[in-house]
Amino acid sequence: MTFQKINIQDFNINPFTAIGEDWMLITAGDQLKANTMTASWGGMGVLWNQNVVTVYVRPQRYTKEFIDSQDYFSLSFFQDYHKELRYLGNVSGRDIDKMNKAQLHITYLDGVPTFEEAKLVFIIQKIYQNTITPSGFIDNSLNQVNYPQKDYHIMYIGKIIDIYQKL
Ligand SMILES: Cc1cc2nc3c(=O)[nH]c(=O)nc-3n(C[C@H](O)[C@H](O)[C@H](O)COP(=O)(O)O)c2cc1C
């Protein structure tokens, strides 16, 4: 099966289960070197008249260096790869060649790294980033529970450039 570009009007997936339960990989880099990490927090919607996704990345993630050095990243969704995504979300590409270990194969769509095994891929252009700030919390219990190390997420808002699906 090969990837086919689909119109956003034909996109028909529940974002709450896709992101929160099935999880996704955030992947960034170039032809020479790329890295990926599992994410289960994020959103899809509309902002500034753009179709956007939002992802939240803690500052210590190795993947963050790749996101920051590129204009684009990908979000990849899978079927029946929970074991691999759990692994990729528990070890760092700083320490181990984790994509090879997980037996996922990098491929490039629009020049952006993703994986042959994905069933759905978003190609994303970064358009905004900022860091979650403690003073912004209205429910401060969420601040206490989620940030004991004060490692506040960097929020990236990205414009959806293309959606590819295995049909
Ligand atoms: C199910 C799951 C969801 C995760 N969601 C996020 C997330 O949304 N944001 C984040 O910064 N880290 C998240 N992580 C943690 C990173 O995936 C993990 O720290 C990973 O090892 C980072 O790899 P890297 O250092 O190679 O970038 C999640 C981990 C798992 C297992």
The ligand as an SDF file (V2000), in Angstrom:
LIG
                    3D

 31 33  0  0  0  0  0  0  0  0999 V2000
    1.9840    7.2920   25.3210 C   0  0  0  0  0  0  0  0  0  0  0  0
    3.0390    8.3650   25.4440 C   0  0  0  0  0  0  0  0  0  0  0  0
    2.6840    9.6860   25.1930 C   0  0  0  0  0  0  0  0  0  0  0  0
    3.6310   10.7160   25.2780 C   0  0  0  0  0  0  0  0  0  0  0  0
    3.2650   12.0010   24.9990 N   0  0  0  0  0  0  0  0  0  0  0  0
    4.1810   12.9970   25.0660 C   0  0  0  0  0  0  0  0  0  0  0  0
    3.8240   14.3340   24.7070 C   0  0  0  0  0  0  0  0  0  0  0  0
    2.6980   14.6340   24.2720 O   0  0  0  0  0  0  0  0  0  0  0  0
    4.7880   15.2920   24.8540 N   0  0  0  0  0  0  0  0  0  0  0  0
    6.0540   15.0070   25.3030 C   0  0  0  0  0  0  0  0  0  0  0  0
    6.8910   15.9190   25.4070 O   0  0  0  0  0  0  0  0  0  0  0  0
    6.4230   13.7390   25.5980 N   0  0  0  0  0  0  0  0  0  0  0  0
    5.5160   12.7290   25.4730 C   0  0  0  0  0  0  0  0  0  0  0  0
    5.8880   11.4360   25.7440 N   0  0  0  0  0  0  0  0  0  0  0  0
    7.2680   11.1470   26.1320 C   0  0  0  0  0  0  0  0  0  0  0  0
    8.2540   11.0610   24.9500 C   0  0  0  0  0  0  0  0  0  0  0  0
    7.7110   10.3140   23.8770 O   0  0  0  0  0  0  0  0  0  0  0  0
    9.5330   10.3710   25.4390 C   0  0  0  0  0  0  0  0  0  0  0  0
   10.1470   11.1530   26.4480 O   0  0  0  0  0  0  0  0  0  0  0  0
   10.5220   10.0190   24.3580 C   0  0  0  0  0  0  0  0  0  0  0  0
   11.3930    9.0490   24.8700 O   0  0  0  0  0  0  0  0  0  0  0  0
   11.3160   11.2060   23.8490 C   0  0  0  0  0  0  0  0  0  0  0  0
   12.2360   10.7400   22.9160 O   0  0  0  0  0  0  0  0  0  0  0  0
   13.4330   11.6270   22.3440 P   0  0  0  0  0  0  0  0  0  0  0  0
   14.2770   12.0610   23.5130 O   0  0  0  0  0  0  0  0  0  0  0  0
   14.1460   10.6940   21.4050 O   0  0  0  0  0  0  0  0  0  0  0  0
   12.8100   12.7940   21.6490 O   0  0  0  0  0  0  0  0  0  0  0  0
    4.9570   10.3980   25.6530 C   0  0  0  0  0  0  0  0  0  0  0  0
    5.3120    9.0660   25.9100 C   0  0  0  0  0  0  0  0  0  0  0  0
    4.3800    8.0620   25.7940 C   0  0  0  0  0  0  0  0  0  0  0  0
    4.7650    6.6210   26.0420 C   0  0  0  0  0  0  0  0  0  0  0  0
  1  2  1  0
  2  3  1  0
  2 30  2  0
  3  4  2  0
  4  5  1  0
  4 28  1  0
  5  6  2  0
  6  7  1  0
  6 13  1  0
  7  8  2  0
  7  9  1  0
  9 10  1  0
 10 11  2  0
 10 12  1  0
 12 13  2  0
 13 14  1  0
 14 15  1  0
 14 28  1  0
 15 16  1  0
 16 17  1  0
 16 18  1  0
 18 19  1  0
 18 20  1  0
 20 21  1  0
 20 22  1  0
 22 23  1  0
 23 24  1  0
 24 25  2  0
 24 26  1  0
 24 27  1  0
 28 29  2  0
 29 30  1  0
 30 31  1  0
M  END
$$$$
